[in-house]
Amino acid sequence: MCTHSPKCPTADSPDREAAVVVVGHPEQGWSLLCNAVVLFEDTGELLPDGRTVAPHRPLVAAA
């Protein structure tokens, strides 16, 4: 799906969330990335093969 340079990380890469947003629907809470990953605002993901990735927000350091 990625046709620009530099290439976006693949859907199987650990840094897949760094891919370019090609369709964004913030009012609905999701974006389609260049690598065909659907990224949800709660940081959950739907991968192109149908697998899901649970939300994984970074933990906030206790003060």
Secondary structure by P-SEA (a helix, b strand, c coil): cccccccccccccccccccccccccccccccccccccccccccbbbccccccccccccccccc
